[in-house]
Amino acid sequence: QKKAVSRLPPGEVLDLAIAFFTERGYRAGRTGRPNQVFVMGKAEGILPRVTGEVSARADVGKPGVTLVTLDAAGERLGPLMDEFSKHLRAAGRGGTSAS
């Protein structure tokens, strides 16, 4: 499990996660729980199926800060979560920030 902080709103973080993982061949979508996205993929290595999740909590520490929790298992999916973390950081820097 890995945690990251973003200035993007939770909904935007989750939409970014769905687009990111779908582009890379995984099934991704919202779960029944609020502010959470599932990621599922086919077999990787010895695992018959890989899963991951991305959750986002708004206003952690101070208003406008979103805590993003990334969790995944799989030969490709684990490193891809790290890549998403970097992508999220870059999107947060390049996005518009409310001042």
C-alpha positions as CSV (number, residue, x, y, z in Angstrom):
1,Q,0.0,0.0,0.0
2,K,1.3,3.4,-0.9
3,K,-0.1,6.9,-0.1
4,A,0.2,10.1,-2.0
5,V,-1.1,13.6,-1.6
6,S,-2.7,15.6,-4.4
7,R,-4.2,19.1,-4.8
8,L,-6.7,17.6,-7.3
9,P,-10.3,17.0,-6.1
10,P,-11.1,13.3,-5.3
11,G,-13.4,12.9,-8.2
12,E,-10.8,14.2,-10.6
13,V,-8.1,11.8,-9.1
14,L,-10.4,8.8,-9.6
15,D,-11.3,9.8,-13.2
16,L,-7.6,10.1,-13.9
17,A,-7.0,6.7,-12.4
18,I,-9.7,5.1,-14.5
19,A,-8.4,6.6,-17.7
20,F,-4.7,5.7,-16.8
21,F,-5.4,2.0,-16.1
22,T,-7.9,1.5,-18.9
23,E,-5.4,2.9,-21.5
24,R,-2.9,0.2,-20.2
25,G,-5.3,-2.7,-20.7
26,Y,-6.8,-3.1,-17.3
27,R,-10.5,-3.0,-16.3
28,A,-11.1,0.0,-14.1
29,G,-14.2,1.6,-12.7
30,R,-15.9,3.0,-9.6
31,T,-16.8,0.6,-6.8
32,G,-19.9,0.7,-4.6
33,R,-18.0,2.5,-2.0
34,P,-17.6,6.3,-2.4
35,N,-14.3,7.7,-3.6
36,Q,-12.8,4.3,-4.6
37,V,-11.8,2.8,-7.9
38,F,-11.1,-0.9,-8.6
39,V,-8.5,-2.1,-11.1
40,M,-8.5,-5.7,-12.4
41,G,-6.4,-7.5,-15.0
42,K,-5.6,-10.9,-16.4
43,A,-2.9,-13.3,-15.2
44,E,0.6,-11.9,-14.5
45,G,3.4,-14.2,-13.5
46,I,2.0,-16.9,-11.2
47,L,-1.1,-14.9,-10.2
48,P,-4.3,-16.0,-12.1
49,R,-5.8,-12.5,-11.8
50,V,-4.4,-9.2,-10.5
51,T,-6.4,-6.6,-8.6
52,G,-5.7,-3.1,-7.2
53,E,-7.6,-0.2,-5.8
54,V,-7.2,3.6,-5.7
55,S,-9.1,5.5,-3.0
56,A,-9.2,9.3,-2.4
57,R,-10.1,11.2,0.7
58,A,-10.8,14.9,0.5
59,D,-9.6,17.7,2.9
60,V,-7.0,15.7,4.8
61,G,-4.8,17.9,6.9
62,K,-6.2,21.1,5.4
63,P,-8.9,22.1,2.8
64,G,-8.0,21.3,-0.8
65,V,-5.7,18.4,-0.1
66,T,-6.6,14.9,-1.2
67,L,-5.1,11.8,0.3
68,V,-4.8,9.1,-2.3
69,T,-4.2,5.4,-1.3
70,L,-2.9,3.0,-3.9
71,D,-2.9,-0.7,-3.4
72,A,-2.1,-3.4,-5.9
73,A,-0.7,-6.9,-6.5
74,G,0.9,-8.2,-9.7
75,E,4.1,-8.3,-11.6
76,R,3.1,-5.4,-13.9
77,L,0.3,-3.8,-11.9
78,G,2.5,-3.1,-8.8
79,P,5.1,-1.0,-10.8
80,L,2.2,0.5,-12.8
81,M,0.8,1.9,-9.5
82,D,4.1,3.6,-8.8
83,E,4.0,5.0,-12.4
84,F,0.4,6.3,-11.7
85,S,1.7,7.9,-8.5
86,K,4.2,9.9,-10.5
87,H,1.6,10.6,-13.2
88,L,-0.7,12.0,-10.4
89,R,2.1,14.2,-9.1
90,A,2.8,15.6,-12.6
91,A,-1.0,16.2,-13.2
92,G,-1.3,18.0,-9.9
93,R,1.6,20.3,-10.7
94,G,0.5,20.9,-14.3
95,G,-3.2,21.4,-13.4
96,T,-4.9,24.5,-12.3
97,S,-4.7,25.3,-8.6
98,A,-7.3,27.4,-6.8
99,S,-5.7,30.2,-4.8
